């Protein structure tokens, strides 16, 4: 097929005058670190997710770590994650010093094996971190069923854990902001939800993330404080060195003095990037709709090919259409890699989601072996991720489809 060469990047940020204006507004205001734009962005995210509070931080990774620290995960505890994910899901367990437990995928599904998950829950398990891969919400009915089945083993060591009375479920929803599941929005499904606004995400602040959570059972702490207010305050402390006044509060006349409550961390969001996020938020519904259009066109174009596609929509759920995963049925790793190279030669950037964690040096060093995760490996060995972003024109989409079909024949 003689087709004029095009340049189709994998996932460039969709930025324009609106984002530049909001970032500039923050810069010229004289307030560039955590301030009014960050707080406004937090309010908008919480409203969108139907949650009471959201804290914006500098990454989803920081959000996951802050959540583990809020929950009180300590050395000796266990946290379960899927083997088929990006390192951030698992690396945060090492930041807090607990034991990392991995569960294999289901056969021919990017979701974790929920039966194996139930079997892996022990009296040491404190948190499960499901991944909403590609923007598709995991089956939280099955996850909570597994947790409830092992509720009798749970041994709380602090007041928050007592409030739950079971293993806490924390969603790695880095791909899923805007997704819907059984009448609920991403953010109000798991106990805690972590979001990413990294440069390649559907909504971006260049770098950034957020932590949100459902109302805590009981609502009120033993000291009379509201749980939502308490958790919000604690994340503020954790993310700003344990300082009991943020910079905005300290600017008030005579209010310079502050205390350090704990020797903690530095991972706050700035108003410059929050401004970008606010501009993106105003455009977000249209961006989601465009992604859905592209996925529909890909599905139609590839329906007669020998491939398996990630399903993005069902009767009562809809993903955020973040990634377009294609499995080349019957192909080997080498054949998959050759397809990616040939696509690149035609100007089309593709990717792989994911190389399972047990194949990575860091996790091999922790004792993990890919032989123990055969389903995750089989997902990886012939997977190709096609470009999916709102900078794609209709002509780009057709170009990707035509070349991909020709190459995989």
C-alpha positions as CSV (number, residue, x, y, z in Angstrom):
1,X,0.0,0.0,0.0
2,X,1.5,3.3,-1.0
3,X,0.6,5.8,1.7
4,X,2.2,9.2,2.3
5,X,4.2,9.1,5.4
6,X,2.7,10.9,8.4
7,X,4.0,11.6,11.9
8,X,1.7,10.2,14.6
9,X,3.2,10.5,18.1
10,X,2.0,8.2,20.9
11,X,0.6,10.6,23.4
12,X,1.4,14.3,23.1
13,X,-0.2,16.7,25.6
14,X,-3.2,18.5,24.3
15,X,-2.4,22.1,25.3
16,X,-3.5,25.4,24.0
17,X,-4.1,29.1,24.7
18,X,-6.4,28.3,27.6
19,X,-3.7,26.4,29.5
20,X,-1.1,29.0,28.7
21,X,-3.4,31.8,29.9
22,X,-4.2,30.0,33.3
23,X,-0.5,29.2,33.9
24,X,0.5,32.8,33.1
25,X,-2.3,34.1,35.3
26,X,-0.7,32.1,38.2
27,X,2.8,33.4,37.4
28,X,1.7,37.0,37.2
29,X,-0.4,36.8,40.3
30,X,2.8,36.4,42.4
31,X,1.5,33.2,43.8
32,X,3.1,30.2,42.1
33,X,3.3,27.5,44.7
34,X,0.3,25.8,46.5
35,X,-2.4,28.4,46.8
36,X,-5.8,29.4,45.5
37,X,-5.7,27.7,42.1
38,X,-4.6,24.4,43.7
39,X,-7.5,24.7,46.2
40,X,-9.9,25.4,43.4
41,X,-8.6,22.4,41.4
42,X,-9.1,20.2,44.5
43,X,-12.7,21.4,44.8
44,X,-13.5,20.7,41.2
45,X,-12.0,17.2,41.3
46,X,-13.9,16.3,44.5
47,X,-17.1,17.6,43.0
48,X,-16.5,15.6,39.8
49,X,-15.7,12.4,41.8
50,X,-18.6,12.9,44.2
51,X,-16.3,12.9,47.2
52,X,-16.0,15.4,50.1
53,X,-12.3,16.1,49.9
54,X,-9.4,15.8,47.4
55,X,-5.8,16.7,47.9
56,X,-3.7,17.6,44.9
57,X,0.0,16.5,45.0
58,X,2.9,16.4,42.6
59,X,2.1,12.9,41.4
60,X,-0.1,9.8,41.7
61,X,2.9,8.0,43.2
62,X,3.0,10.6,46.0
63,X,-0.7,10.2,46.4
64,X,-0.4,6.4,46.9
65,X,2.4,6.8,49.3
66,X,0.5,9.4,51.4
67,X,-2.5,7.1,51.5
68,X,-0.4,4.2,52.7
69,X,1.0,6.4,55.5
70,X,-2.5,7.7,56.4
71,X,-3.7,4.1,56.7
72,X,-0.7,3.3,58.8
73,X,1.0,0.6,56.8
74,X,4.2,-0.4,58.5
75,X,7.0,-2.9,58.1
76,X,5.6,-6.4,58.6
77,X,2.3,-5.5,56.9
78,X,1.4,-6.8,53.4
79,X,0.1,-4.9,50.5
80,X,-1.3,-6.8,47.4
81,X,-0.9,-5.4,43.9
82,X,-1.3,-6.9,40.4
83,X,1.8,-8.1,38.6
84,X,0.5,-6.5,35.4
85,X,1.0,-2.8,36.1
86,X,3.5,0.1,36.1
87,X,6.1,0.2,38.8
88,X,4.5,3.1,40.7
89,X,1.7,0.8,42.0
90,X,4.3,-1.4,43.7
91,X,7.2,0.9,44.4
92,X,5.3,2.8,47.1
93,X,5.1,-0.3,49.2
94,X,8.9,-0.2,49.4
95,X,8.8,3.5,50.4
96,X,6.9,2.6,53.5
97,X,8.8,-0.6,54.2
98,X,6.1,-3.2,54.0
99,X,6.0,-6.5,52.2
100,X,4.9,-6.4,48.6
101,X,2.6,-9.3,47.4
102,X,1.8,-9.7,43.7
103,X,-1.2,-11.4,42.2
104,X,-1.4,-12.8,38.6
105,X,-3.8,-11.6,36.0
106,X,-6.9,-13.5,35.0
107,X,-6.4,-15.6,31.8
108,X,-6.7,-13.2,28.8
109,X,-7.7,-10.3,31.0
110,X,-5.8,-7.3,32.2
111,X,-7.7,-7.5,35.6
112,X,-6.2,-9.3,38.5
113,X,-7.3,-12.9,39.3
114,X,-9.9,-12.2,42.0
115,X,-10.0,-15.8,43.2
116,X,-6.2,-15.7,43.8
117,X,-6.6,-12.3,45.4
118,X,-8.9,-13.7,48.0
119,X,-6.5,-16.6,48.7
120,X,-3.6,-14.2,49.2
121,X,-5.3,-12.1,51.9
122,X,-3.7,-13.0,55.2
123,X,-3.8,-11.5,58.7
124,X,-0.9,-9.3,57.7
125,X,-2.7,-7.8,54.7
126,X,-3.6,-4.1,55.2
127,X,-4.2,-2.8,51.7
128,X,-5.1,-4.0,48.2
129,X,-4.2,-1.7,45.2
130,X,-6.2,-2.7,42.1
131,X,-5.3,-0.9,38.9
132,X,-7.9,0.6,36.5
133,X,-5.8,-0.2,33.5
134,X,-6.4,1.7,30.3
135,X,-9.1,3.7,32.1
136,X,-11.3,0.6,32.6
137,X,-12.6,0.3,36.2
138,X,-11.7,-3.0,37.9
139,X,-14.4,-5.2,39.3
140,X,-14.7,-3.7,42.8
141,X,-17.7,-5.9,43.6
142,X,-15.4,-8.9,43.4
143,X,-12.6,-7.1,45.2
144,X,-14.8,-6.1,48.1
145,X,-16.3,-9.6,48.2
146,X,-12.7,-11.0,48.6
147,X,-12.0,-8.5,51.3
148,X,-15.2,-9.3,53.2
149,X,-14.5,-13.0,53.0
150,X,-11.3,-12.5,54.9
151,X,-12.6,-9.8,57.3
152,X,-12.2,-12.1,60.3
153,X,-8.4,-12.1,59.8
154,X,-8.0,-8.4,59.9
155,X,-6.1,-7.0,62.8
156,X,-6.3,-3.1,63.0
157,X,-3.5,-1.3,64.6
158,X,-4.9,2.3,64.6
159,X,-8.1,4.2,64.7
160,X,-8.5,4.5,60.9
161,X,-8.0,0.8,60.4
162,X,-10.6,0.2,63.2
163,X,-13.1,2.4,61.3
164,X,-12.8,0.1,58.3
165,X,-12.6,-3.1,60.2
166,X,-11.2,-4.8,57.1
167,X,-8.5,-4.6,54.4
168,X,-8.5,-1.1,52.8
169,X,-9.0,-0.9,49.0
170,X,-7.0,1.8,47.3
171,X,-7.5,2.3,43.6
172,X,-4.6,3.1,41.3
173,X,-6.8,5.1,39.0
174,X,-3.9,6.9,37.2
175,X,-5.6,6.1,33.9
176,X,-9.2,6.4,34.9
177,X,-10.2,9.9,35.9
178,X,-13.6,10.5,34.3
179,X,-14.6,6.8,34.1
180,X,-18.0,5.6,35.3
181,X,-18.9,2.2,36.8
182,X,-22.3,1.0,38.0
183,X,-23.6,4.6,38.4
184,X,-20.5,5.8,40.3
185,X,-17.6,8.0,39.2
186,X,-14.0,7.0,39.4
187,X,-13.0,8.3,42.9
188,X,-16.1,7.2,44.8
189,X,-15.7,3.4,44.3
190,X,-12.6,2.3,46.2
191,X,-12.0,3.4,49.8
192,X,-9.1,5.7,48.5
193,X,-8.4,6.6,44.9
194,X,-5.2,8.0,43.5
195,X,-5.3,10.0,40.2
196,X,-2.5,11.0,37.8
197,X,-2.2,14.2,35.8
198,X,1.1,13.3,34.2
199,X,1.9,14.6,30.7
200,X,0.5,11.5,28.9
201,X,-2.8,11.4,30.9
202,X,-6.2,12.4,29.6
203,X,-6.2,15.5,31.8
204,X,-2.7,16.8,32.5
205,X,-0.9,19.3,34.6
206,X,2.5,18.3,33.2
207,X,3.3,16.6,36.5
208,X,0.7,16.1,39.2
209,X,-1.7,13.8,41.0
210,X,-4.5,13.7,43.5
211,X,-5.8,11.6,46.4
212,X,-9.5,11.4,47.1
213,X,-11.5,9.1,49.3
214,X,-15.0,7.9,50.2
215,X,-16.5,9.0,53.6
216,X,-14.9,7.0,56.3
217,X,-17.2,4.5,58.2
218,X,-18.6,6.3,61.3
219,X,-17.7,9.7,60.0
220,X,-16.3,11.0,63.3
221,X,-13.0,10.2,65.1
222,X,-12.9,9.4,68.8
223,X,-11.6,12.9,69.5
224,X,-14.6,14.4,67.8
225,X,-12.9,15.5,64.6
226,X,-14.6,14.8,61.2
227,X,-12.6,12.1,59.4
228,X,-12.6,13.9,56.1
229,X,-11.3,17.1,57.6
230,X,-8.7,15.2,59.6
231,X,-7.4,13.2,56.6
232,X,-7.2,16.4,54.5
233,X,-5.2,18.1,57.2
234,X,-2.9,15.1,57.6
235,X,-2.1,15.0,53.9
236,X,-1.3,18.7,54.0
237,X,1.1,18.1,56.8
238,X,2.7,15.0,55.1
239,X,3.1,16.8,51.8
240,X,4.6,20.1,53.3
241,X,7.4,18.9,55.7
242,X,5.0,18.5,58.6
243,X,4.6,22.3,58.7
244,X,1.3,23.3,60.5
245,X,0.9,26.4,58.3
246,X,1.0,26.5,54.6
247,X,2.7,29.4,52.8
248,X,-0.7,31.0,52.0
249,X,-1.6,31.1,55.7
250,X,1.8,32.5,56.7
251,X,1.4,35.5,54.4
252,X,-1.3,36.9,56.7
253,X,0.1,39.9,58.7
254,X,1.9,38.8,61.8
255,X,1.3,35.1,61.1
256,X,4.9,34.0,60.4
257,X,5.3,31.6,63.2
258,X,4.7,27.9,62.6
259,X,5.5,24.5,64.0
260,X,6.8,21.2,62.5
261,X,4.5,18.4,63.6
262,X,6.6,15.7,62.1
263,X,9.8,15.3,60.0
264,X,7.7,14.5,56.9
265,X,7.7,14.9,53.1
266,X,7.6,17.4,50.2
267,X,5.2,16.6,47.4
268,X,2.7,19.4,47.1
269,X,1.1,20.7,43.8
270,X,1.9,24.3,42.6
271,X,-0.6,26.9,41.4
272,X,1.2,27.1,38.1
273,X,0.4,23.5,37.2
274,X,-3.0,23.7,38.9
275,X,-3.9,26.5,36.5
276,X,-3.1,24.2,33.6
277,X,-5.3,21.6,35.3
278,X,-8.2,24.0,35.7
279,X,-8.1,24.9,32.0
280,X,-7.9,21.2,31.0
281,X,-10.9,20.6,33.3
282,X,-13.0,23.1,31.4
283,X,-12.3,21.1,28.2
284,X,-12.4,17.6,29.7
285,X,-15.8,16.4,28.7
286,X,-15.2,17.1,25.1
287,X,-11.8,15.5,25.3
288,X,-13.3,12.3,26.7
289,X,-15.9,12.3,23.9
290,X,-13.2,12.6,21.3
291,X,-11.3,9.7,22.8
292,X,-14.5,7.6,22.7
293,X,-14.9,8.5,19.0
294,X,-11.4,7.3,18.2
295,X,-11.8,4.0,20.1
296,X,-15.1,3.4,18.2
297,X,-13.3,3.9,14.9
298,X,-10.4,1.7,15.9
299,X,-12.8,-1.0,16.9
300,X,-14.7,-0.9,13.6
301,X,-11.5,-0.8,11.6
302,X,-9.9,-3.8,13.4
303,X,-13.0,-6.0,13.8
304,X,-12.0,-8.5,11.1
305,X,-8.4,-8.8,12.3
306,X,-7.0,-11.7,14.4
307,X,-6.6,-9.5,17.5
308,X,-8.2,-9.1,21.0
309,X,-9.1,-5.6,22.0
310,X,-9.6,-4.1,25.4
311,X,-13.3,-3.4,25.9
312,X,-14.0,0.2,27.0
313,X,-17.7,0.3,27.4
314,X,-20.5,-1.8,28.8
315,X,-24.2,-1.7,29.8
316,X,-23.6,0.3,33.0
317,X,-20.0,1.4,32.8
318,X,-17.7,3.4,30.6
319,X,-13.9,3.8,30.8
320,X,-12.0,7.0,30.4
321,X,-10.7,5.6,27.0
322,X,-7.1,6.2,28.1
323,X,-5.2,3.5,26.3
324,X,-6.0,1.3,23.2
325,X,-4.6,-2.1,24.0
326,X,-4.4,-4.7,21.2
327,X,-3.3,-8.3,21.5
328,X,-1.9,-9.9,18.4
329,X,-3.3,-13.4,18.9
330,X,-0.8,-16.2,18.1
331,X,2.2,-13.8,17.9
332,X,5.4,-14.1,19.8
333,X,7.3,-11.3,21.6
334,X,9.7,-11.1,18.7
335,X,6.9,-10.8,16.2
336,X,5.1,-8.1,18.4
337,X,8.4,-6.1,18.6
338,X,8.8,-6.3,14.8
339,X,5.3,-4.9,14.4
340,X,6.2,-1.9,16.6
341,X,9.4,-1.3,14.6
342,X,7.5,-1.4,11.3
343,X,4.9,1.0,12.6
344,X,7.6,3.4,13.7
345,X,9.1,3.2,10.2
346,X,5.8,4.6,9.0
347,X,5.9,7.4,11.5
348,X,3.5,5.8,14.0
349,X,4.6,5.5,17.6
350,X,3.3,2.6,19.6
351,X,3.9,1.3,23.1
352,X,3.4,-1.8,25.3
353,X,1.3,-1.9,28.4
354,X,2.8,-3.5,30.3
355,X,6.0,-5.4,30.8
356,X,5.0,-7.2,34.0
357,X,6.8,-6.2,37.2
358,X,8.4,-9.6,37.9
359,X,10.4,-9.2,34.6
360,X,12.0,-6.0,35.9
361,X,15.4,-6.0,37.7
362,X,14.1,-4.2,40.8
363,X,11.4,-6.8,41.4
364,X,13.6,-9.7,40.5
365,X,15.8,-8.5,43.3
366,X,12.9,-8.7,45.7
367,X,12.4,-12.4,44.7
368,X,9.7,-12.2,42.1
369,X,9.8,-14.6,39.1
370,X,7.7,-14.2,36.0
371,X,7.2,-18.0,35.9
372,X,4.9,-17.5,38.8
373,X,2.7,-15.1,36.7
374,X,2.0,-16.9,33.5
375,X,-1.2,-15.0,32.7
376,X,0.5,-11.6,33.0
377,X,3.3,-12.8,30.8
378,X,0.9,-14.0,28.1
379,X,-0.9,-10.6,28.1
380,X,2.5,-8.9,27.6
381,X,4.1,-11.1,25.0
382,X,1.8,-10.0,22.1
383,X,0.4,-6.7,23.3
384,X,0.7,-3.4,21.3
385,X,-0.8,-0.1,22.4
386,X,-1.9,2.2,19.5
387,X,-1.9,6.0,19.7
388,X,-5.0,7.3,21.5
389,X,-5.1,11.0,22.2
390,X,-7.1,14.2,21.3
391,X,-4.4,15.5,19.0
392,X,-5.2,12.7,16.5
393,X,-7.1,13.9,13.4
394,X,-9.5,11.6,11.6
395,X,-6.9,11.2,8.9
396,X,-4.3,10.2,11.5
397,X,-6.7,7.5,12.9
398,X,-7.3,6.1,9.4
399,X,-3.6,6.1,8.7
400,X,-2.9,4.1,11.9
401,X,-5.6,1.6,11.1
402,X,-4.6,1.1,7.4
403,X,-0.9,0.6,8.3
404,X,-1.5,-1.6,11.3
405,X,-3.8,-3.9,9.3
406,X,-1.2,-4.2,6.5
407,X,1.7,-4.8,8.9
408,X,0.0,-7.5,11.0
409,X,-1.3,-9.6,8.1
